[in-house]
Amino acid sequence: MGQEGSALAIPGLMISKESSSVSLCRAHGPGLPGGVREGEEARALGGRFPGGTAVGEPRVSSPGWTGANIPVPSLPCCPERERGARRTGGLEPLDPTLLQLRGGEGDKRGGQRVLGMAGLGDTWKRGVPAAGCTMVEVTVTPQSSLADRPVQIRVRGLSPSQLVTLRAWLKDEQGECFQSRAFFRADGAGEVDPGLHAALGGSYSGVWPMGLFWFLQPDTLFRRLVKRDVAGSPFRVRLEVFDGLSLGTDLREQPLGSCEAERWYVGPGVQRVPIREGRVRGALFLPPGPGPFPGVIDLFGGAGGLIEFRAGLLASRGFAVLALAFFAYDDLPRVLAQLDLEYFEEAAELLLRHPKVRGPGLGVVGVSKGAEVALAMATFLPQVVATVWINGTSFLYGNPLVYKELRIPAIPYYTERVLFTEVGAMDNSAIFTDPRDPARQASAIPVEKIRGKVLFVVGEADRSFNSKLFAELALARMPPESGRILSYPGAGHLIEPPGSPLCSNSSIRGTPKPVAWGGELQPHARAQEHSWQEILQFLELHLGSVAAMKL
């Protein structure tokens, strides 16, 4: 290796006396930076990139480094090939890919440092540029944002027309991994911007600025991406770029560049207050400031429990939101035997009594079984003046409704009509009998009594209900001008805020097999983006103005 204090110059390679690292980096442009300061090591494996920037921060080369200027010719830009260890008896031939050799102590023989080769205690790492080399840069702007807000992803430092793979992945609170990827060719400046450049293939194709987020899919079948710890932490989405077509799912694969995006479900200053008052169980989300704020009750469906992510996002838009559980949570009944409307009335009164909630009316948002409940609340509770119904029914199915002296009977489920899909999920759409049968009219929610406004949000590819039919039947019986329907071809059952990827099948509490929700990736994504803005405008129109925070 030469005498102590010397450095060995090999095209694209430099070894200094203090360093046990050998780095070979891809050159983009006329040549590599002129020299490397002695003792400087590539620190990417330690969680920080060259120049001292942390993982997730924009990374830049360091042209001002001092030290001997050693002329180093440009290296060709070749794609990464096989992964794992590269076993070789020497340094030649040089592989013009992104490699890093992390040595141990090495041997000293006759005053010379001898670095061990791969397989003898050292490891070839691909995709980690050395300090001083032009680096592939991946950025997301803003780095921290609310989950329903758009961000901009950009990749710089590629070769013109270079074929690359952009991959996004995250792990939920249960450790389940969700991934998406898209294939691009860099433009003439060596850049990729998914908001301007069409994806050639992968999880989607075409121009989708948020496609890597919206088309995340689970590694394990039947998993649904749901944020549980809404106030405590964000989803951390890793964004990575690879040379060529990267089809593997190994998260240890070394990218050319990467960054991390934080996707929050509450904005700065939003307060979460657990609710356990009287019979009411849930969580209240309050925007920062003195208020008062328009009040909303948020309901989910037949799986029960308490789901809070939509409430957190609504609170970040300036609403005071009660995420309300109504079974299978805390000391509430484990199964839903009936809809006791007095429980929901108690929740509405509790919310309106809060000093930071502006009355006299409030809104309700519900999906699936929660939409059925929301429509009943709009019918019988004068406090409810604005209702968002997402893919529900307008009749009582499975569970009767009771309210004071009133009892509305339920239409039974015909579970023997369930169908199994090609992936083994249950398609439940046939277990609901036709509500237009005259024999079923006693189970209709009497929506003609509604005094407020209702927004019906329908996914026409819903495989749980014929949601469009139920919305049309309800609207036909409601007072004129009291409701409208937003109907989306290709959208499935679980229409959620735009930060949520399509879940077309998932396991839920209380069912022996996973449930088919339906939906097609791209139409469903468009439906979520459009309907969310419509929902926010609808609530603000009928409940009063709000002050949305920026994140």
Solvent accessible surface area in square Angstrom, and as a share of the most:
residue,aa,sasa,rsa
1,M,82,0.37
2,G,39,0.38
3,Q,147,0.65
4,E,114,0.51
5,G,39,0.37
6,S,45,0.29
7,A,46,0.35
8,L,61,0.30
9,A,59,0.46
10,I,29,0.15
11,P,69,0.43
12,G,7,0.07
13,L,9,0.04
14,M,40,0.18
15,I,9,0.05
16,S,12,0.07
17,K,87,0.37
18,E,92,0.41
19,S,5,0.04
20,S,29,0.19
21,S,8,0.05
22,V,2,0.01
23,S,16,0.10
24,L,7,0.03
25,C,1,0.01
26,R,3,0.01
27,A,2,0.02
28,H,29,0.13
29,G,52,0.50
30,P,138,0.87
31,G,26,0.25
32,L,27,0.13
33,P,43,0.27
34,G,39,0.38
35,G,13,0.12
36,V,39,0.22
37,R,110,0.40
38,E,101,0.45
39,G,36,0.35
40,E,35,0.16
41,E,56,0.25
42,A,5,0.04
43,R,104,0.38
44,A,20,0.16
45,L,78,0.39
46,G,68,0.65
47,G,34,0.33
48,R,112,0.41
49,F,18,0.07
50,P,5,0.03
51,G,46,0.45
52,G,25,0.24
53,T,28,0.16
54,A,27,0.21
55,V,56,0.32
56,G,11,0.11
57,E,76,0.34
58,P,79,0.49
59,R,9,0.03
60,V,93,0.53
61,S,43,0.28
62,S,20,0.13
63,P,123,0.77
64,G,65,0.63
65,W,46,0.16
66,T,90,0.53
67,G,45,0.43
68,A,70,0.54
69,N,129,0.66
70,I,32,0.16
71,P,125,0.79
72,V,41,0.23
73,P,77,0.48
74,S,50,0.32
75,L,24,0.12
76,P,82,0.51
77,C,54,0.33
78,C,42,0.25
79,P,46,0.29
80,E,24,0.11
81,R,150,0.55
82,E,109,0.49
83,R,96,0.35
84,G,48,0.46
85,A,58,0.45
86,R,53,0.19
87,R,182,0.67
88,T,38,0.22
89,G,86,0.83
90,G,28,0.27
91,L,44,0.22
92,E,133,0.60
93,P,105,0.66
94,L,56,0.28
95,D,25,0.13
96,P,35,0.22
97,T,1,0.01
98,L,4,0.02
99,L,3,0.02
100,Q,0,0.00
101,L,1,0.01
102,R,84,0.31
103,G,17,0.17
104,G,43,0.42
105,E,158,0.71
106,G,35,0.33
107,D,64,0.33
108,K,136,0.58
109,R,153,0.56
110,G,85,0.82
111,G,48,0.46
112,Q,75,0.33
113,R,54,0.20
114,V,53,0.31
115,L,19,0.09
116,G,23,0.22
117,M,29,0.13
118,A,7,0.06
119,G,42,0.41
120,L,141,0.70
121,G,70,0.67
122,D,11,0.06
123,T,72,0.42
124,W,22,0.08
125,K,47,0.20
126,R,6,0.02
127,G,3,0.03
128,V,7,0.04
129,P,8,0.05
130,A,13,0.10
131,A,7,0.05
132,G,4,0.04
133,C,11,0.07
134,T,48,0.28
135,M,14,0.06
136,V,4,0.02
137,E,25,0.11
138,V,1,0.00
139,T,17,0.10
140,V,11,0.06
141,T,82,0.48
142,P,60,0.38
143,Q,69,0.31
144,S,32,0.21
145,S,1,0.01
146,L,1,0.00
147,A,2,0.02
148,D,9,0.05
149,R,40,0.15
150,P,98,0.61
151,V,11,0.06
152,Q,85,0.38
153,I,3,0.02
154,R,71,0.26
155,V,0,0.00
156,R,75,0.28
157,G,22,0.21
158,L,8,0.04
159,S,24,0.15
160,P,86,0.54
161,S,67,0.43
162,Q,21,0.09
163,L,44,0.22
164,V,0,0.00
165,T,0,0.00
166,L,2,0.01
167,R,0,0.00
168,A,0,0.00
169,W,49,0.17
170,L,3,0.01
171,K,109,0.46
172,D,15,0.08
173,E,72,0.32
174,Q,125,0.56
175,G,46,0.44
176,E,35,0.16
177,C,13,0.08
178,F,3,0.01
179,Q,14,0.06
180,S,3,0.02
181,R,27,0.10
182,A,0,0.00
183,F,27,0.11
184,F,1,0.00
185,R,129,0.47
186,A,6,0.04
187,D,51,0.27
188,G,67,0.64
189,A,78,0.60
190,G,0,0.00
191,E,36,0.16
192,V,0,0.00
193,D,7,0.04
194,P,2,0.01
195,G,26,0.25
196,L,133,0.66
197,H,44,0.20
198,A,51,0.40
199,A,4,0.03
200,L,108,0.54
201,G,18,0.17
202,G,45,0.43
203,S,34,0.22
204,Y,11,0.04
205,S,55,0.36
206,G,27,0.26
207,V,75,0.43
208,W,22,0.08
209,P,68,0.42
210,M,7,0.03
211,G,0,0.00
212,L,2,0.01
213,F,6,0.03
214,W,24,0.08
215,F,1,0.01
216,L,6,0.03
217,Q,67,0.30
218,P,36,0.23
219,D,80,0.41
220,T,58,0.34
221,L,111,0.55
222,F,42,0.17
223,R,112,0.41
224,R,54,0.20
225,L,16,0.08
226,V,10,0.06
227,K,4,0.02
228,R,126,0.46
229,D,68,0.35
230,V,3,0.02
231,A,45,0.35
232,G,52,0.50
233,S,34,0.22
234,P,9,0.06
235,F,10,0.04
236,R,120,0.44
237,V,2,0.01
238,R,39,0.14
239,L,2,0.01
240,E,9,0.04
241,V,0,0.00
242,F,1,0.00
243,D,16,0.08
244,G,14,0.13
245,L,101,0.50
246,S,8,0.05
247,L,126,0.63
248,G,39,0.38
249,T,85,0.50
250,D,63,0.33
251,L,45,0.23
252,R,193,0.71
253,E,21,0.10
254,Q,36,0.16
255,P,21,0.13
256,L,1,0.01
257,G,3,0.02
258,S,7,0.04
259,C,1,0.00
260,E,45,0.20
261,A,1,0.01
262,E,33,0.15
263,R,10,0.04
264,W,58,0.20
265,Y,10,0.04
266,V,13,0.07
267,G,6,0.06
268,P,82,0.51
269,G,56,0.53
270,V,19,0.11
271,Q,96,0.43
272,R,85,0.31
273,V,45,0.26
274,P,93,0.59
275,I,20,0.10
276,R,154,0.56
277,E,89,0.40
278,G,58,0.56
279,R,111,0.40
280,V,0,0.00
281,R,19,0.07
282,G,2,0.02
283,A,0,0.00
284,L,3,0.01
285,F,0,0.00
286,L,6,0.03
287,P,5,0.03
288,P,61,0.38
289,G,40,0.38
290,P,121,0.76
291,G,27,0.26
292,P,71,0.44
293,F,25,0.11
294,P,3,0.02
295,G,0,0.00
296,V,0,0.00
297,I,0,0.00
298,D,2,0.01
299,L,0,0.00
300,F,20,0.08
301,G,11,0.11
302,G,44,0.43
303,A,27,0.21
304,G,12,0.12
305,G,15,0.14
306,L,24,0.12
307,I,21,0.10
308,E,17,0.08
309,F,4,0.02
310,R,2,0.01
311,A,0,0.00
312,G,0,0.00
313,L,1,0.01
314,L,0,0.00
315,A,0,0.00
316,S,0,0.00
317,R,35,0.13
318,G,1,0.01
319,F,2,0.01
320,A,0,0.00
321,V,0,0.00
322,L,0,0.00
323,A,0,0.00
324,L,6,0.03
325,A,0,0.00
326,F,19,0.08
327,F,15,0.06
328,A,4,0.03
329,Y,68,0.26
330,D,72,0.37
331,D,84,0.44
332,L,18,0.09
333,P,86,0.54
334,R,144,0.52
335,V,110,0.63
336,L,34,0.17
337,A,77,0.59
338,Q,82,0.36
339,L,3,0.01
340,D,39,0.20
341,L,1,0.00
342,E,71,0.32
343,Y,15,0.06
344,F,4,0.02
345,E,29,0.13
346,E,50,0.23
347,A,0,0.00
348,A,0,0.00
349,E,73,0.33
350,L,16,0.08
351,L,0,0.00
352,L,40,0.20
353,R,154,0.56
354,H,49,0.22
355,P,119,0.75
356,K,59,0.25
357,V,11,0.06
358,R,77,0.28
359,G,41,0.39
360,P,128,0.81
361,G,14,0.13
362,L,0,0.00
363,G,0,0.00
364,V,0,0.00
365,V,1,0.00
366,G,0,0.00
367,V,4,0.02
368,S,16,0.10
369,K,17,0.07
370,G,0,0.00
371,A,0,0.00
372,E,4,0.02
373,V,1,0.01
374,A,0,0.00
375,L,0,0.00
376,A,0,0.00
377,M,0,0.00
378,A,6,0.05
379,T,2,0.01
380,F,26,0.11
381,L,1,0.00
382,P,83,0.52
383,Q,32,0.14
384,V,5,0.03
385,V,50,0.29
386,A,0,0.00
387,T,0,0.00
388,V,0,0.00
389,W,0,0.00
390,I,3,0.01
391,N,0,0.00
392,G,0,0.00
393,T,2,0.01
394,S,0,0.00
395,F,4,0.02
396,L,0,0.00
397,Y,1,0.00
398,G,29,0.28
399,N,18,0.09
400,P,20,0.13
401,L,0,0.00
402,V,29,0.17
403,Y,25,0.10
404,K,131,0.55
405,E,176,0.79
406,L,70,0.35
407,R,149,0.55
408,I,10,0.05
409,P,54,0.34
410,A,30,0.24
411,I,3,0.01
412,P,69,0.44
413,Y,87,0.33
414,Y,56,0.21
415,T,87,0.50
416,E,135,0.61
417,R,114,0.42
418,V,38,0.22
419,L,111,0.55
420,F,118,0.49
421,T,17,0.10
422,E,155,0.69
423,V,64,0.37
424,G,30,0.29
425,A,0,0.00
426,M,21,0.09
427,D,16,0.08
428,N,27,0.14
429,S,47,0.30
430,A,40,0.31
431,I,15,0.08
432,F,31,0.13
433,T,14,0.08
434,D,69,0.36
435,P,4,0.03
436,R,141,0.51
437,D,62,0.32
438,P,115,0.72
439,A,80,0.62
440,R,55,0.20
441,Q,85,0.38
442,A,75,0.58
443,S,7,0.05
444,A,16,0.12
445,I,0,0.00
446,P,24,0.15
447,V,0,0.00
448,E,91,0.41
449,K,111,0.47
450,I,4,0.02
451,R,172,0.63
452,G,11,0.11
453,K,74,0.31
454,V,1,0.01
455,L,0,0.00
456,F,0,0.00
457,V,0,0.00
458,V,0,0.00
459,G,2,0.02
460,E,76,0.34
461,A,28,0.22
462,D,16,0.08
463,R,91,0.33
464,S,6,0.04
465,F,21,0.09
466,N,87,0.45
467,S,2,0.01
468,K,76,0.32
469,L,26,0.13
470,F,4,0.02
471,A,0,0.00
472,E,78,0.35
473,L,41,0.21
474,A,0,0.00
475,L,58,0.29
476,A,88,0.68
477,R,75,0.27
478,M,13,0.06
479,P,47,0.30
480,P,121,0.76
481,E,151,0.68
482,S,8,0.05
483,G,23,0.22
484,R,110,0.40
485,I,46,0.23
486,L,22,0.11
487,S,39,0.25
488,Y,28,0.11
489,P,95,0.60
490,G,10,0.10
491,A,0,0.00
492,G,0,0.00
493,H,0,0.00
494,L,13,0.06
495,I,3,0.01
496,E,14,0.06
497,P,1,0.01
498,P,8,0.05
499,G,14,0.14
500,S,7,0.04
501,P,12,0.08
502,L,16,0.08
503,C,15,0.09
504,S,35,0.23
505,N,36,0.18
506,S,1,0.00
507,S,71,0.46
508,I,38,0.19
509,R,128,0.47
510,G,78,0.75
511,T,46,0.27
512,P,124,0.78
513,K,93,0.39
514,P,20,0.13
515,V,4,0.02
516,A,1,0.00
517,W,21,0.08
518,G,5,0.05
519,G,21,0.20
520,E,100,0.45
521,L,64,0.32
522,Q,49,0.22
523,P,38,0.24
524,H,1,0.00
525,A,7,0.05
526,R,129,0.47
527,A,1,0.01
528,Q,5,0.02
529,E,81,0.36
530,H,90,0.40
531,S,1,0.01
532,W,3,0.01
533,Q,75,0.33
534,E,33,0.15
535,I,6,0.03
536,L,17,0.08
537,Q,113,0.50
538,F,13,0.06
539,L,0,0.00
540,E,64,0.29
541,L,136,0.67
542,H,60,0.27
543,L,22,0.11
544,G,26,0.25
545,S,81,0.52
546,V,34,0.20
547,A,83,0.64
548,A,53,0.41
549,M,29,0.13
550,K,188,0.80
551,L,54,0.27
